[in-house]
Amino acid sequence: MESKSIPELLKRSLQSHMAEADLREDEETQAIIAKLSILSDKVAAAKAKALEKRALRLMHEKTVDGKLSD
């Protein structure tokens, strides 16, 4: 199961409330959803970058460990 970022969860919650007619879909809610989408994209990019750095670090550690044990 894929974990969702907080902005993505908030956006989905707002959309759910609008679908259930708890909230009106007006300019303000549309602006909030747009901003949450942008923030969600930024979180996803930061997460991808962190995972890439982790993978590179692990690969580097394996390479260094492999050379030291020879």
mmCIF file of the N, C-alpha and C atoms, coordinates in Angstrom:
data_MODEL
# 
_entry.id   MODEL 
# 
loop_
_atom_site.group_PDB 
_atom_site.id 
_atom_site.type_symbol 
_atom_site.label_atom_id 
_atom_site.label_alt_id 
_atom_site.label_comp_id 
_atom_site.label_asym_id 
_atom_site.label_entity_id 
_atom_site.label_seq_id 
_atom_site.pdbx_PDB_ins_code 
_atom_site.Cartn_x 
_atom_site.Cartn_y 
_atom_site.Cartn_z 
_atom_site.occupancy 
_atom_site.B_iso_or_equiv 
_atom_site.pdbx_formal_charge 
_atom_site.auth_seq_id 
_atom_site.auth_comp_id 
_atom_site.auth_asym_id 
_atom_site.auth_atom_id 
_atom_site.pdbx_PDB_model_num 
ATOM 1   N N  . MET A 1 1  ? 0.836   -1.185 0.000  1.00 0.00 ? 1  MET A N  1 
ATOM 2   C CA . MET A 1 1  ? 0.000   0.000  0.000  1.00 0.00 ? 1  MET A CA 1 
ATOM 3   C C  . MET A 1 1  ? 0.880   1.247  0.000  1.00 0.00 ? 1  MET A C  1 
ATOM 4   N N  . GLU A 1 2  ? 0.572   2.141  -0.896 1.00 0.00 ? 2  GLU A N  1 
ATOM 5   C CA . GLU A 1 2  ? 1.359   3.365  -1.024 1.00 0.00 ? 2  GLU A CA 1 
ATOM 6   C C  . GLU A 1 2  ? 0.921   4.370  0.029  1.00 0.00 ? 2  GLU A C  1 
ATOM 7   N N  . SER A 1 3  ? 1.900   4.973  0.720  1.00 0.00 ? 3  SER A N  1 
ATOM 8   C CA . SER A 1 3  ? 1.551   5.970  1.728  1.00 0.00 ? 3  SER A CA 1 
ATOM 9   C C  . SER A 1 3  ? 1.291   7.304  1.034  1.00 0.00 ? 3  SER A C  1 
ATOM 10  N N  . LYS A 1 4  ? 0.398   8.066  1.582  1.00 0.00 ? 4  LYS A N  1 
ATOM 11  C CA . LYS A 1 4  ? 0.052   9.369  1.024  1.00 0.00 ? 4  LYS A CA 1 
ATOM 12  C C  . LYS A 1 4  ? 0.629   10.466 1.900  1.00 0.00 ? 4  LYS A C  1 
ATOM 13  N N  . SER A 1 5  ? 1.009   11.561 1.267  1.00 0.00 ? 5  SER A N  1 
ATOM 14  C CA . SER A 1 5  ? 1.523   12.705 2.018  1.00 0.00 ? 5  SER A CA 1 
ATOM 15  C C  . SER A 1 5  ? 0.360   13.426 2.698  1.00 0.00 ? 5  SER A C  1 
ATOM 16  N N  . ILE A 1 6  ? 0.693   14.213 3.677  1.00 0.00 ? 6  ILE A N  1 
ATOM 17  C CA . ILE A 1 6  ? -0.330  14.975 4.400  1.00 0.00 ? 6  ILE A CA 1 
ATOM 18  C C  . ILE A 1 6  ? -1.092  15.912 3.459  1.00 0.00 ? 6  ILE A C  1 
ATOM 19  N N  . PRO A 1 7  ? -0.410  16.641 2.563  1.00 0.00 ? 7  PRO A N  1 
ATOM 20  C CA . PRO A 1 7  ? -1.173  17.491 1.634  1.00 0.00 ? 7  PRO A CA 1 
ATOM 21  C C  . PRO A 1 7  ? -2.142  16.679 0.773  1.00 0.00 ? 7  PRO A C  1 
ATOM 22  N N  . GLU A 1 8  ? -1.714  15.501 0.340  1.00 0.00 ? 8  GLU A N  1 
ATOM 23  C CA . GLU A 1 8  ? -2.583  14.656 -0.489 1.00 0.00 ? 8  GLU A CA 1 
ATOM 24  C C  . GLU A 1 8  ? -3.787  14.180 0.319  1.00 0.00 ? 8  GLU A C  1 
ATOM 25  N N  . LEU A 1 9  ? -3.568  13.800 1.564  1.00 0.00 ? 9  LEU A N  1 
ATOM 26  C CA . LEU A 1 9  ? -4.680  13.376 2.426  1.00 0.00 ? 9  LEU A CA 1 
ATOM 27  C C  . LEU A 1 9  ? -5.661  14.524 2.667  1.00 0.00 ? 9  LEU A C  1 
ATOM 28  N N  . LEU A 1 10 ? -5.137  15.723 2.897  1.00 0.00 ? 10 LEU A N  1 
ATOM 29  C CA . LEU A 1 10 ? -6.006  16.885 3.098  1.00 0.00 ? 10 LEU A CA 1 
ATOM 30  C C  . LEU A 1 10 ? -6.821  17.188 1.845  1.00 0.00 ? 10 LEU A C  1 
ATOM 31  N N  . LYS A 1 11 ? -6.167  17.113 0.698  1.00 0.00 ? 11 LYS A N  1 
ATOM 32  C CA . LYS A 1 11 ? -6.856  17.382 -0.568 1.00 0.00 ? 11 LYS A CA 1 
ATOM 33  C C  . LYS A 1 11 ? -7.987  16.374 -0.782 1.00 0.00 ? 11 LYS A C  1 
ATOM 34  N N  . ARG A 1 12 ? -7.702  15.106 -0.568 1.00 0.00 ? 12 ARG A N  1 
ATOM 35  C CA . ARG A 1 12 ? -8.727  14.071 -0.732 1.00 0.00 ? 12 ARG A CA 1 
ATOM 36  C C  . ARG A 1 12 ? -9.868  14.248 0.270  1.00 0.00 ? 12 ARG A C  1 
ATOM 37  N N  . SER A 1 13 ? -9.541  14.673 1.470  1.00 0.00 ? 13 SER A N  1 
ATOM 38  C CA . SER A 1 13 ? -10.569 14.906 2.482  1.00 0.00 ? 13 SER A CA 1 
ATOM 39  C C  . SER A 1 13 ? -11.485 16.061 2.067  1.00 0.00 ? 13 SER A C  1 
ATOM 40  N N  . LEU A 1 14 ? -10.895 17.143 1.581  1.00 0.00 ? 14 LEU A N  1 
ATOM 41  C CA . LEU A 1 14 ? -11.700 18.270 1.098  1.00 0.00 ? 14 LEU A CA 1 
ATOM 42  C C  . LEU A 1 14 ? -12.599 17.843 -0.053 1.00 0.00 ? 14 LEU A C  1 
ATOM 43  N N  . GLN A 1 15 ? -12.044 17.077 -0.992 1.00 0.00 ? 15 GLN A N  1 
ATOM 44  C CA . GLN A 1 15 ? -12.829 16.607 -2.129 1.00 0.00 ? 15 GLN A CA 1 
ATOM 45  C C  . GLN A 1 15 ? -13.971 15.707 -1.669 1.00 0.00 ? 15 GLN A C  1 
ATOM 46  N N  . SER A 1 16 ? -13.712 14.894 -0.686 1.00 0.00 ? 16 SER A N  1 
ATOM 47  C CA . SER A 1 16 ? -14.743 14.017 -0.143 1.00 0.00 ? 16 SER A CA 1 
ATOM 48  C C  . SER A 1 16 ? -15.870 14.829 0.502  1.00 0.00 ? 16 SER A C  1 
ATOM 49  N N  . HIS A 1 17 ? -15.493 15.848 1.259  1.00 0.00 ? 17 HIS A N  1 
ATOM 50  C CA . HIS A 1 17 ? -16.503 16.699 1.898  1.00 0.00 ? 17 HIS A CA 1 
ATOM 51  C C  . HIS A 1 17 ? -17.317 17.468 0.867  1.00 0.00 ? 17 HIS A C  1 
ATOM 52  N N  . MET A 1 18 ? -16.671 17.869 -0.218 1.00 0.00 ? 18 MET A N  1 
ATOM 53  C CA . MET A 1 18 ? -17.417 18.552 -1.276 1.00 0.00 ? 18 MET A CA 1 
ATOM 54  C C  . MET A 1 18 ? -18.381 17.578 -1.962 1.00 0.00 ? 18 MET A C  1 
ATOM 55  N N  . ALA A 1 19 ? -17.937 16.354 -2.172 1.00 0.00 ? 19 ALA A N  1 
ATOM 56  C CA . ALA A 1 19 ? -18.792 15.356 -2.811 1.00 0.00 ? 19 ALA A CA 1 
ATOM 57  C C  . ALA A 1 19 ? -20.011 15.038 -1.948 1.00 0.00 ? 19 ALA A C  1 
ATOM 58  N N  . GLU A 1 20 ? -19.829 15.082 -0.634 1.00 0.00 ? 20 GLU A N  1 
ATOM 59  C CA . GLU A 1 20 ? -20.931 14.804 0.291  1.00 0.00 ? 20 GLU A CA 1 
ATOM 60  C C  . GLU A 1 20 ? -21.735 16.061 0.609  1.00 0.00 ? 20 GLU A C  1 
ATOM 61  N N  . ALA A 1 21 ? -21.414 17.150 -0.064 1.00 0.00 ? 21 ALA A N  1 
ATOM 62  C CA . ALA A 1 21 ? -22.108 18.431 0.094  1.00 0.00 ? 21 ALA A CA 1 
ATOM 63  C C  . ALA A 1 21 ? -21.915 19.044 1.483  1.00 0.00 ? 21 ALA A C  1 
ATOM 64  N N  . ASP A 1 22 ? -20.874 18.632 2.195  1.00 0.00 ? 22 ASP A N  1 
ATOM 65  C CA . ASP A 1 22 ? -20.530 19.282 3.468  1.00 0.00 ? 22 ASP A CA 1 
ATOM 66  C C  . ASP A 1 22 ? -19.887 20.637 3.217  1.00 0.00 ? 22 ASP A C  1 
ATOM 67  N N  . LEU A 1 23 ? -19.193 20.743 2.083  1.00 0.00 ? 23 LEU A N  1 
ATOM 68  C CA . LEU A 1 23 ? -18.544 21.992 1.683  1.00 0.00 ? 23 LEU A CA 1 
ATOM 69  C C  . LEU A 1 23 ? -18.964 22.349 0.269  1.00 0.00 ? 23 LEU A C  1 
ATOM 70  N N  . ARG A 1 24 ? -19.017 23.660 0.012  1.00 0.00 ? 24 ARG A N  1 
ATOM 71  C CA . ARG A 1 24 ? -19.325 24.112 -1.349 1.00 0.00 ? 24 ARG A CA 1 
ATOM 72  C C  . ARG A 1 24 ? -18.032 24.144 -2.161 1.00 0.00 ? 24 ARG A C  1 
ATOM 73  N N  . GLU A 1 25 ? -18.177 23.874 -3.441 1.00 0.00 ? 25 GLU A N  1 
ATOM 74  C CA . GLU A 1 25 ? -17.025 24.014 -4.333 1.00 0.00 ? 25 GLU A CA 1 
ATOM 75  C C  . GLU A 1 25 ? -17.053 25.436 -4.876 1.00 0.00 ? 25 GLU A C  1 
ATOM 76  N N  . ASP A 1 26 ? -16.296 26.290 -4.234 1.00 0.00 ? 26 ASP A N  1 
ATOM 77  C CA . ASP A 1 26 ? -16.221 27.682 -4.654 1.00 0.00 ? 26 ASP A CA 1 
ATOM 78  C C  . ASP A 1 26 ? -14.767 28.027 -4.958 1.00 0.00 ? 26 ASP A C  1 
ATOM 79  N N  . GLU A 1 27 ? -14.527 29.295 -5.221 1.00 0.00 ? 27 GLU A N  1 
ATOM 80  C CA . GLU A 1 27 ? -13.172 29.732 -5.571 1.00 0.00 ? 27 GLU A CA 1 
ATOM 81  C C  . GLU A 1 27 ? -12.183 29.440 -4.453 1.00 0.00 ? 27 GLU A C  1 
ATOM 82  N N  . GLU A 1 28 ? -12.620 29.632 -3.219 1.00 0.00 ? 28 GLU A N  1 
ATOM 83  C CA . GLU A 1 28 ? -11.715 29.419 -2.085 1.00 0.00 ? 28 GLU A CA 1 
ATOM 84  C C  . GLU A 1 28 ? -11.307 27.956 -1.968 1.00 0.00 ? 28 GLU A C  1 
ATOM 85  N N  . THR A 1 29 ? -12.263 27.032 -2.047 1.00 0.00 ? 29 THR A N  1 
ATOM 86  C CA . THR A 1 29 ? -11.913 25.601 -1.939 1.00 0.00 ? 29 THR A CA 1 
ATOM 87  C C  . THR A 1 29 ? -11.105 25.153 -3.144 1.00 0.00 ? 29 THR A C  1 
ATOM 88  N N  . GLN A 1 30 ? -11.407 25.684 -4.328 1.00 0.00 ? 30 GLN A N  1 
ATOM 89  C CA . GLN A 1 30 ? -10.619 25.339 -5.510 1.00 0.00 ? 30 GLN A CA 1 
ATOM 90  C C  . GLN A 1 30 ? -9.176  25.831 -5.363 1.00 0.00 ? 30 GLN A C  1 
ATOM 91  N N  . ALA A 1 31 ? -9.002  27.017 -4.794 1.00 0.00 ? 31 ALA A N  1 
ATOM 92  C CA . ALA A 1 31 ? -7.654  27.559 -4.581 1.00 0.00 ? 31 ALA A CA 1 
ATOM 93  C C  . ALA A 1 31 ? -6.895  26.714 -3.564 1.00 0.00 ? 31 ALA A C  1 
ATOM 94  N N  . ILE A 1 32 ? -7.591  26.298 -2.508 1.00 0.00 ? 32 ILE A N  1 
ATOM 95  C CA . ILE A 1 32 ? -6.948  25.464 -1.490 1.00 0.00 ? 32 ILE A CA 1 
ATOM 96  C C  . ILE A 1 32 ? -6.529  24.130 -2.097 1.00 0.00 ? 32 ILE A C  1 
ATOM 97  N N  . ILE A 1 33 ? -7.404  23.529 -2.883 1.00 0.00 ? 33 ILE A N  1 
ATOM 98  C CA . ILE A 1 33 ? -7.081  22.247 -3.519 1.00 0.00 ? 33 ILE A CA 1 
ATOM 99  C C  . ILE A 1 33 ? -5.908  22.403 -4.486 1.00 0.00 ? 33 ILE A C  1 
ATOM 100 N N  . ALA A 1 34 ? -5.879  23.487 -5.225 1.00 0.00 ? 34 ALA A N  1 
ATOM 101 C CA . ALA A 1 34 ? -4.765  23.735 -6.145 1.00 0.00 ? 34 ALA A CA 1 
ATOM 102 C C  . ALA A 1 34 ? -3.450  23.869 -5.383 1.00 0.00 ? 34 ALA A C  1 
ATOM 103 N N  . LYS A 1 35 ? -3.469  24.603 -4.272 1.00 0.00 ? 35 LYS A N  1 
ATOM 104 C CA . LYS A 1 35 ? -2.253  24.780 -3.467 1.00 0.00 ? 35 LYS A CA 1 
ATOM 105 C C  . LYS A 1 35 ? -1.819  23.455 -2.834 1.00 0.00 ? 35 LYS A C  1 
ATOM 106 N N  . LEU A 1 36 ? -2.790  22.658 -2.393 1.00 0.00 ? 36 LEU A N  1 
ATOM 107 C CA . LEU A 1 36 ? -2.453  21.347 -1.826 1.00 0.00 ? 36 LEU A CA 1 
ATOM 108 C C  . LEU A 1 36 ? -1.863  20.431 -2.889 1.00 0.00 ? 36 LEU A C  1 
ATOM 109 N N  . SER A 1 37 ? -2.338  20.538 -4.124 1.00 0.00 ? 37 SER A N  1 
ATOM 110 C CA . SER A 1 37 ? -1.783  19.735 -5.215 1.00 0.00 ? 37 SER A CA 1 
ATOM 111 C C  . SER A 1 37 ? -0.325  20.102 -5.473 1.00 0.00 ? 37 SER A C  1 
ATOM 112 N N  . ILE A 1 38 ? -0.049  21.397 -5.482 1.00 0.00 ? 38 ILE A N  1 
ATOM 113 C CA . ILE A 1 38 ? 1.328   21.873 -5.679 1.00 0.00 ? 38 ILE A CA 1 
ATOM 114 C C  . ILE A 1 38 ? 2.215   21.383 -4.540 1.00 0.00 ? 38 ILE A C  1 
ATOM 115 N N  . LEU A 1 39 ? 1.733   21.532 -3.312 1.00 0.00 ? 39 LEU A N  1 
ATOM 116 C CA . LEU A 1 39 ? 2.506   21.089 -2.149 1.00 0.00 ? 39 LEU A CA 1 
ATOM 117 C C  . LEU A 1 39 ? 2.719   19.581 -2.185 1.00 0.00 ? 39 LEU A C  1 
ATOM 118 N N  . SER A 1 40 ? 1.704   18.832 -2.577 1.00 0.00 ? 40 SER A N  1 
ATOM 119 C CA . SER A 1 40 ? 1.819   17.381 -2.681 1.00 0.00 ? 40 SER A CA 1 
ATOM 120 C C  . SER A 1 40 ? 2.889   16.993 -3.701 1.00 0.00 ? 40 SER A C  1 
ATOM 121 N N  . ASP A 1 41 ? 2.919   17.704 -4.824 1.00 0.00 ? 41 ASP A N  1 
ATOM 122 C CA . ASP A 1 41 ? 3.944   17.443 -5.841 1.00 0.00 ? 41 ASP A CA 1 
ATOM 123 C C  . ASP A 1 41 ? 5.342   17.724 -5.297 1.00 0.00 ? 41 ASP A C  1 
ATOM 124 N N  . LYS A 1 42 ? 5.466   18.802 -4.531 1.00 0.00 ? 42 LYS A N  1 
ATOM 125 C CA . LYS A 1 42 ? 6.768   19.142 -3.941 1.00 0.00 ? 42 LYS A CA 1 
ATOM 126 C C  . LYS A 1 42 ? 7.204   18.086 -2.928 1.00 0.00 ? 42 LYS A C  1 
ATOM 127 N N  . VAL A 1 43 ? 6.253   17.591 -2.133 1.00 0.00 ? 43 VAL A N  1 
ATOM 128 C CA . VAL A 1 43 ? 6.559   16.536 -1.162 1.00 0.00 ? 43 VAL A CA 1 
ATOM 129 C C  . VAL A 1 43 ? 7.008   15.273 -1.898 1.00 0.00 ? 43 VAL A C  1 
ATOM 130 N N  . ALA A 1 44 ? 6.308   14.919 -2.963 1.00 0.00 ? 44 ALA A N  1 
ATOM 131 C CA . ALA A 1 44 ? 6.673   13.724 -3.735 1.00 0.00 ? 44 ALA A CA 1 
ATOM 132 C C  . ALA A 1 44 ? 8.075   13.873 -4.332 1.00 0.00 ? 44 ALA A C  1 
ATOM 133 N N  . ALA A 1 45 ? 8.396   15.052 -4.836 1.00 0.00 ? 45 ALA A N  1 
ATOM 134 C CA . ALA A 1 45 ? 9.725   15.286 -5.409 1.00 0.00 ? 45 ALA A CA 1 
ATOM 135 C C  . ALA A 1 45 ? 10.808  15.198 -4.335 1.00 0.00 ? 45 ALA A C  1 
ATOM 136 N N  . ALA A 1 46 ? 10.547  15.775 -3.178 1.00 0.00 ? 46 ALA A N  1 
ATOM 137 C CA . ALA A 1 46 ? 11.520  15.721 -2.079 1.00 0.00 ? 46 ALA A CA 1 
ATOM 138 C C  . ALA A 1 46 ? 11.717  14.279 -1.609 1.00 0.00 ? 46 ALA A C  1 
ATOM 139 N N  . LYS A 1 47 ? 10.629  13.525 -1.542 1.00 0.00 ? 47 LYS A N  1 
ATOM 140 C CA . LYS A 1 47 ? 10.716  12.122 -1.131 1.00 0.00 ? 47 LYS A CA 1 
ATOM 141 C C  . LYS A 1 47 ? 11.530  11.318 -2.143 1.00 0.00 ? 47 LYS A C  1 
ATOM 142 N N  . ALA A 1 48 ? 11.276  11.542 -3.428 1.00 0.00 ? 48 ALA A N  1 
ATOM 143 C CA . ALA A 1 48 ? 12.021  10.837 -4.468 1.00 0.00 ? 48 ALA A CA 1 
ATOM 144 C C  . ALA A 1 48 ? 13.508  11.174 -4.393 1.00 0.00 ? 48 ALA A C  1 
ATOM 145 N N  . LYS A 1 49 ? 13.815  12.440 -4.151 1.00 0.00 ? 49 LYS A N  1 
ATOM 146 C CA . LYS A 1 49 ? 15.216  12.858 -4.045 1.00 0.00 ? 49 LYS A CA 1 
ATOM 147 C C  . LYS A 1 49 ? 15.884  12.201 -2.843 1.00 0.00 ? 49 LYS A C  1 
ATOM 148 N N  . ALA A 1 50 ? 15.170  12.146 -1.716 1.00 0.00 ? 50 ALA A N  1 
ATOM 149 C CA . ALA A 1 50 ? 15.725  11.517 -0.516 1.00 0.00 ? 50 ALA A CA 1 
ATOM 150 C C  . ALA A 1 50 ? 15.960  10.027 -0.741 1.00 0.00 ? 50 ALA A C  1 
ATOM 151 N N  . LEU A 1 51 ? 15.024  9.363  -1.406 1.00 0.00 ? 51 LEU A N  1 
ATOM 152 C CA . LEU A 1 51 ? 15.188  7.931  -1.687 1.00 0.00 ? 51 LEU A CA 1 
ATOM 153 C C  . LEU A 1 51 ? 16.357  7.683  -2.632 1.00 0.00 ? 51 LEU A C  1 
ATOM 154 N N  . GLU A 1 52 ? 16.522  8.585  -3.606 1.00 0.00 ? 52 GLU A N  1 
ATOM 155 C CA . GLU A 1 52 ? 17.649  8.455  -4.535 1.00 0.00 ? 52 GLU A CA 1 
ATOM 156 C C  . GLU A 1 52 ? 18.975  8.622  -3.799 1.00 0.00 ? 52 GLU A C  1 
ATOM 157 N N  . LYS A 1 53 ? 19.041  9.621  -2.917 1.00 0.00 ? 53 LYS A N  1 
ATOM 158 C CA . LYS A 1 53 ? 20.274  9.840  -2.140 1.00 0.00 ? 53 LYS A CA 1 
ATOM 159 C C  . LYS A 1 53 ? 20.570  8.636  -1.253 1.00 0.00 ? 53 LYS A C  1 
ATOM 160 N N  . ARG A 1 54 ? 19.530  8.070  -0.653 1.00 0.00 ? 54 ARG A N  1 
ATOM 161 C CA . ARG A 1 54 ? 19.713  6.897  0.197  1.00 0.00 ? 54 ARG A CA 1 
ATOM 162 C C  . ARG A 1 54 ? 20.253  5.724  -0.617 1.00 0.00 ? 54 ARG A C  1 
ATOM 163 N N  . ALA A 1 55 ? 19.685  5.506  -1.793 1.00 0.00 ? 55 ALA A N  1 
ATOM 164 C CA . ALA A 1 55 ? 20.133  4.406  -2.647 1.00 0.00 ? 55 ALA A CA 1 
ATOM 165 C C  . ALA A 1 55 ? 21.593  4.606  -3.061 1.00 0.00 ? 55 ALA A C  1 
ATOM 166 N N  . LEU A 1 56 ? 21.952  5.830  -3.414 1.00 0.00 ? 56 LEU A N  1 
ATOM 167 C CA . LEU A 1 56 ? 23.337  6.115  -3.792 1.00 0.00 ? 56 LEU A CA 1 
ATOM 168 C C  . LEU A 1 56 ? 24.284  5.901  -2.619 1.00 0.00 ? 56 LEU A C  1 
ATOM 169 N N  . ARG A 1 57 ? 23.851  6.334  -1.428 1.00 0.00 ? 57 ARG A N  1 
ATOM 170 C CA . ARG A 1 57 ? 24.690  6.154  -0.234 1.00 0.00 ? 57 ARG A CA 1 
ATOM 171 C C  . ARG A 1 57 ? 24.889  4.675  0.064  1.00 0.00 ? 57 ARG A C  1 
ATOM 172 N N  . LEU A 1 58 ? 23.813  3.890  -0.028 1.00 0.00 ? 58 LEU A N  1 
ATOM 173 C CA . LEU A 1 58 ? 23.924  2.452  0.234  1.00 0.00 ? 58 LEU A CA 1 
ATOM 174 C C  . LEU A 1 58 ? 24.815  1.774  -0.796 1.00 0.00 ? 58 LEU A C  1 
ATOM 175 N N  . MET A 1 59 ? 24.671  2.191  -2.051 1.00 0.00 ? 59 MET A N  1 
ATOM 176 C CA . MET A 1 59 ? 25.500  1.615  -3.102 1.00 0.00 ? 59 MET A CA 1 
ATOM 177 C C  . MET A 1 59 ? 26.972  1.960  -2.854 1.00 0.00 ? 59 MET A C  1 
ATOM 178 N N  . HIS A 1 60 ? 27.222  3.203  -2.440 1.00 0.00 ? 60 HIS A N  1 
ATOM 179 C CA . HIS A 1 60 ? 28.591  3.634  -2.147 1.00 0.00 ? 60 HIS A CA 1 
ATOM 180 C C  . HIS A 1 60 ? 29.154  2.846  -0.961 1.00 0.00 ? 60 HIS A C  1 
ATOM 181 N N  . GLU A 1 61 ? 28.333  2.650  0.077  1.00 0.00 ? 61 GLU A N  1 
ATOM 182 C CA . GLU A 1 61 ? 28.789  1.894  1.243  1.00 0.00 ? 61 GLU A CA 1 
ATOM 183 C C  . GLU A 1 61 ? 29.121  0.458  0.872  1.00 0.00 ? 61 GLU A C  1 
ATOM 184 N N  . LYS A 1 62 ? 28.303  -0.154 0.023  1.00 0.00 ? 62 LYS A N  1 
ATOM 185 C CA . LYS A 1 62 ? 28.575  -1.525 -0.417 1.00 0.00 ? 62 LYS A CA 1 
ATOM 186 C C  . LYS A 1 62 ? 29.872  -1.589 -1.204 1.00 0.00 ? 62 LYS A C  1 
ATOM 187 N N  . THR A 1 63 ? 30.099  -0.588 -2.042 1.00 0.00 ? 63 THR A N  1 
ATOM 188 C CA . THR A 1 63 ? 31.313  -0.545 -2.861 1.00 0.00 ? 63 THR A CA 1 
ATOM 189 C C  . THR A 1 63 ? 32.543  -0.395 -1.954 1.00 0.00 ? 63 THR A C  1 
ATOM 190 N N  . VAL A 1 64 ? 32.459  0.509  -0.995 1.00 0.00 ? 64 VAL A N  1 
ATOM 191 C CA . VAL A 1 64 ? 33.579  0.734  -0.073 1.00 0.00 ? 64 VAL A CA 1 
ATOM 192 C C  . VAL A 1 64 ? 33.803  -0.518 0.767  1.00 0.00 ? 64 VAL A C  1 
ATOM 193 N N  . ASP A 1 65 ? 32.754  -1.122 1.313  1.00 0.00 ? 65 ASP A N  1 
ATOM 194 C CA . ASP A 1 65 ? 32.872  -2.329 2.112  1.00 0.00 ? 65 ASP A CA 1 
ATOM 195 C C  . ASP A 1 65 ? 33.445  -3.467 1.289  1.00 0.00 ? 65 ASP A C  1 
ATOM 196 N N  . GLY A 1 66 ? 33.009  -3.579 0.031  1.00 0.00 ? 66 GLY A N  1 
ATOM 197 C CA . GLY A 1 66 ? 33.515  -4.633 -0.839 1.00 0.00 ? 66 GLY A CA 1 
ATOM 198 C C  . GLY A 1 66 ? 35.007  -4.489 -1.104 1.00 0.00 ? 66 GLY A C  1 
ATOM 199 N N  . LYS A 1 67 ? 35.473  -3.275 -1.289 1.00 0.00 ? 67 LYS A N  1 
ATOM 200 C CA . LYS A 1 67 ? 36.880  -3.027 -1.552 1.00 0.00 ? 67 LYS A CA 1 
ATOM 201 C C  . LYS A 1 67 ? 37.719  -3.278 -0.304 1.00 0.00 ? 67 LYS A C  1 
ATOM 202 N N  . LEU A 1 68 ? 37.170  -2.936 0.868  1.00 0.00 ? 68 LEU A N  1 
ATOM 203 C CA . LEU A 1 68 ? 37.907  -3.122 2.099  1.00 0.00 ? 68 LEU A CA 1 
ATOM 204 C C  . LEU A 1 68 ? 38.057  -4.610 2.458  1.00 0.00 ? 68 LEU A C  1 
ATOM 205 N N  . SER A 1 69 ? 37.077  -5.427 2.093  1.00 0.00 ? 69 SER A N  1 
ATOM 206 C CA . SER A 1 69 ? 37.136  -6.830 2.478  1.00 0.00 ? 69 SER A CA 1 
ATOM 207 C C  . SER A 1 69 ? 37.999  -7.661 1.524  1.00 0.00 ? 69 SER A C  1 
ATOM 208 N N  . ASP A 1 70 ? 38.387  -7.106 0.374  1.00 0.00 ? 70 ASP A N  1 
ATOM 209 C CA . ASP A 1 70 ? 39.223  -7.869 -0.579 1.00 0.00 ? 70 ASP A CA 1 
ATOM 210 C C  . ASP A 1 70 ? 40.644  -7.999 -0.126 1.00 0.00 ? 70 ASP A C  1 
# 
